[in-house]
Amino acid sequence: MTSSHLPRQLLGRSSRILLLVSLLCGTHAAGAAGQTGGADLDSALTASSDAAPVTMAPVRHVRPVGRNAATLLDRAMRLSPTVAALVEAIDDSDLFVYVQTGPLKVKALLRFAAATPHARFIRISINTPELECRMIGELAHELQHALEIAGASEVRDEATLRQFYEIEGLRTPEGGYCTLEARRIGALAIYEVTSGAGLRAR
């Protein structure tokens, strides 16, 4: 790299919040015309408790930026069980990872982007053009770093990111940091792609 897990939010709670927002918006619009009141909102909320649960798509924490990144992430998850497992693990954290592709002077890059009281955001960049297996390997490598960061709640900016890897990582010739586990994960993903072991494992 040249630069654990929190529980999932309950779907029922999310559905309840979305329903409440929808009802409040509807009440505001109708109230302006003098057509509704608090009783209607109470009745609707009461009725919702007896309704069938709403099925919602899971919130993905690893998100591609652009079509090329979306294709890379999709194929990486299909060809490498390791990448798929990393994405699933990051989904269970407070970390959001944005993946982008483009020409770089290095193979890949990870940068801390921002933090709020409830979420942290990092950006992973993968060098292109490059062989697909190598891009997937670099993606897996950087996602492993993302998982390491997800497990370190004290990392909330570039300064604390550097401090974390000064303790946990190894210095690279390029002046960045790495871990042995990230190197192993990257090599494993390349093996899964080139040998077809990832597809056979499914």
C-alpha positions as semicolon CSV with decimal commas, in nm:
position;residue;x (nm);y (nm);z (nm)
1;M;0,000;0,000;0,000
2;T;0,160;0,334;-0,106
3;S;-0,022;0,556;0,106
4;S;-1,365;-0,622;1,321
5;H;-1,666;-0,562;1,245
6;L;-1,973;-0,375;1,366
7;P;-2,320;-0,530;1,363
8;R;-2,548;-0,466;1,064
9;Q;-2,830;-0,217;1,115
10;L;-3,157;-0,400;1,164
11;L;-3,362;-0,395;0,845
12;G;-3,680;-0,352;1,046
13;R;-3,548;-0,032;1,201
14;S;-3,442;0,103;0,860
15;S;-3,782;0,020;0,714
16;R;-3,951;0,194;1,006
17;I;-3,746;0,509;0,953
18;L;-3,815;0,515;0,579
19;L;-4,186;0,464;0,642
20;L;-4,193;0,744;0,899
21;V;-4,016;0,985;0,662
22;S;-4,261;0,896;0,384
23;L;-4,561;0,947;0,610
24;L;-4,428;1,276;0,744
25;C;-4,374;1,405;0,391
26;G;-4,726;1,299;0,295
27;T;-4,873;1,458;0,607
28;H;-4,698;1,786;0,536
29;A;-4,828;1,801;0,178
30;A;-5,184;1,709;0,272
31;G;-5,184;1,932;0,579
32;A;-5,115;2,233;0,360
33;A;-5,447;2,161;0,188
34;G;-5,622;2,097;0,519
35;Q;-5,681;1,727;0,448
36;T;-5,503;1,536;0,727
37;G;-5,407;1,541;1,093
38;G;-5,207;1,358;1,361
39;A;-5,468;1,083;1,389
40;D;-5,402;0,973;1,031
41;L;-5,028;0,941;1,102
42;D;-5,092;0,739;1,420
43;S;-5,332;0,510;1,234
44;A;-5,089;0,455;0,950
45;L;-4,800;0,372;1,186
46;T;-5,020;0,132;1,381
47;A;-5,130;-0,041;1,063
48;S;-4,768;-0,071;0,944
49;S;-4,679;-0,284;1,245
50;D;-4,914;-0,554;1,115
51;A;-4,790;-0,536;0,757
52;A;-4,546;-0,782;0,601
53;P;-4,179;-0,687;0,658
54;V;-4,018;-0,484;0,381
55;T;-3,722;-0,653;0,210
56;M;-3,442;-0,406;0,145
57;A;-3,122;-0,453;-0,052
58;P;-2,810;-0,463;0,168
59;V;-2,606;-0,144;0,186
60;R;-2,275;-0,205;0,011
61;H;-1,975;-0,043;0,175
62;V;-1,740;-0,112;-0,117
63;R;-1,853;0,110;-0,401
64;P;-1,707;0,152;-0,751
65;V;-1,659;0,493;-0,907
66;G;-1,719;0,471;-1,280
67;R;-1,795;0,191;-1,524
68;N;-1,443;0,044;-1,538
69;A;-1,421;0,021;-1,160
70;A;-1,767;-0,138;-1,148
71;T;-1,660;-0,402;-1,399
72;L;-1,338;-0,471;-1,209
73;L;-1,516;-0,507;-0,875
74;D;-1,788;-0,729;-1,022
75;R;-1,541;-0,964;-1,191
76;A;-1,313;-0,969;-0,888
77;M;-1,599;-1,080;-0,665
78;R;-1,706;-1,350;-0,914
79;L;-1,358;-1,484;-0,986
80;S;-1,206;-1,457;-0,638
81;P;-1,382;-1,585;-0,324
82;T;-1,116;-1,396;-0,131
83;V;-1,227;-1,062;-0,273
84;A;-1,593;-1,152;-0,215
85;A;-1,518;-1,236;0,150
86;L;-1,329;-0,908;0,199
87;V;-1,621;-0,707;0,059
88;E;-1,864;-0,889;0,285
89;A;-1,648;-0,827;0,591
90;I;-1,614;-0,455;0,512
91;D;-1,993;-0,437;0,475
92;D;-2,012;-0,522;0,846
93;S;-1,798;-0,224;0,948
94;D;-1,830;0,155;0,969
95;L;-1,588;0,192;0,676
96;F;-1,697;0,290;0,324
97;V;-1,453;0,220;0,042
98;Y;-1,469;0,392;-0,297
99;V;-1,282;0,209;-0,574
100;Q;-1,161;0,387;-0,884
101;T;-0,932;0,300;-1,175
102;G;-0,698;0,503;-1,391
103;P;-0,334;0,567;-1,479
104;L;-0,107;0,583;-1,174
105;K;0,267;0,592;-1,116
106;V;0,225;0,301;-0,873
107;K;0,028;-0,026;-0,889
108;A;-0,237;0,091;-0,644
109;L;-0,303;0,361;-0,389
110;L;-0,510;0,393;-0,073
111;R;-0,601;0,729;0,076
112;F;-0,812;0,829;0,374
113;A;-1,090;1,059;0,257
114;A;-1,306;1,165;0,549
115;A;-1,468;1,065;0,877
116;T;-1,795;1,144;1,055
117;P;-1,905;1,037;1,404
118;H;-2,065;0,727;1,253
119;A;-1,867;0,642;0,938
120;R;-1,523;0,659;0,781
121;F;-1,438;0,684;0,411
122;I;-1,132;0,578;0,213
123;R;-1,047;0,574;-0,157
124;I;-0,868;0,292;-0,338
125;S;-0,717;0,361;-0,681
126;I;-0,602;0,080;-0,911
127;N;-0,357;0,145;-1,194
128;T;-0,481;0,086;-1,549
129;P;-0,426;-0,041;-1,809
130;E;-0,301;-0,367;-1,661
131;L;-0,369;-0,739;-1,683
132;E;-0,698;-0,825;-1,517
133;C;-0,545;-1,079;-1,278
134;R;-0,296;-0,820;-1,156
135;M;-0,566;-0,556;-1,106
136;I;-0,773;-0,804;-0,905
137;G;-0,466;-0,893;-0,701
138;E;-0,398;-0,526;-0,626
139;L;-0,765;-0,472;-0,542
140;A;-0,757;-0,765;-0,298
141;H;-0,434;-0,630;-0,148
142;E;-0,586;-0,287;-0,086
143;L;-0,917;-0,430;0,040
144;Q;-0,718;-0,623;0,299
145;H;-0,570;-0,291;0,411
146;A;-0,923;-0,151;0,421
147;L;-1,026;-0,437;0,649
148;E;-0,727;-0,365;0,874
149;I;-0,836;-0,001;0,894
150;A;-1,195;-0,105;0,963
151;G;-1,071;-0,286;1,271
152;A;-0,875;0,016;1,394
153;S;-1,132;0,270;1,512
154;E;-0,857;0,516;1,603
155;V;-0,776;0,568;1,234
156;R;-0,977;0,874;1,134
157;D;-0,748;1,073;0,902
158;E;-0,422;1,051;0,709
159;A;-0,214;1,124;1,019
160;T;-0,365;0,844;1,228
161;L;-0,353;0,615;0,924
162;R;0,023;0,669;0,902
163;Q;0,065;0,620;1,276
164;F;-0,127;0,292;1,257
165;Y;0,093;0,149;0,981
166;E;0,413;0,273;1,140
167;I;0,328;0,024;1,415
168;E;0,147;-0,251;1,226
169;G;0,304;-0,231;0,882
170;L;0,628;-0,266;0,691
171;R;0,800;0,015;0,502
172;T;0,801;-0,025;0,123
173;P;1,070;0,095;-0,122
174;E;0,819;0,347;-0,258
175;G;0,795;0,512;0,082
176;G;0,458;0,369;0,180
177;Y;0,351;0,088;0,410
178;C;0,236;-0,269;0,366
179;T;0,155;-0,579;0,572
180;L;0,249;-0,941;0,515
181;E;-0,119;-1,035;0,521
182;A;-0,202;-0,788;0,244
183;R;0,075;-0,936;0,031
184;R;-0,055;-1,287;0,097
185;I;-0,413;-1,189;0,014
186;G;-0,308;-1,022;-0,311
187;A;-0,113;-1,330;-0,421
188;L;-0,404;-1,557;-0,326
189;A;-0,649;-1,356;-0,534
190;I;-0,419;-1,373;-0,838
191;Y;-0,393;-1,750;-0,793
192;E;-0,771;-1,785;-0,772
193;V;-0,815;-1,591;-1,095
194;T;-0,537;-1,746;-1,302
195;S;-0,592;-2,107;-1,192
196;G;-0,969;-2,102;-1,201
197;A;-0,968;-2,215;-0,837
198;G;-1,205;-1,932;-0,748
199;L;-1,471;-2,053;-0,991
200;R;-1,429;-2,418;-0,885
201;A;-1,473;-2,319;-0,521
202;R;-1,823;-2,184;-0,587
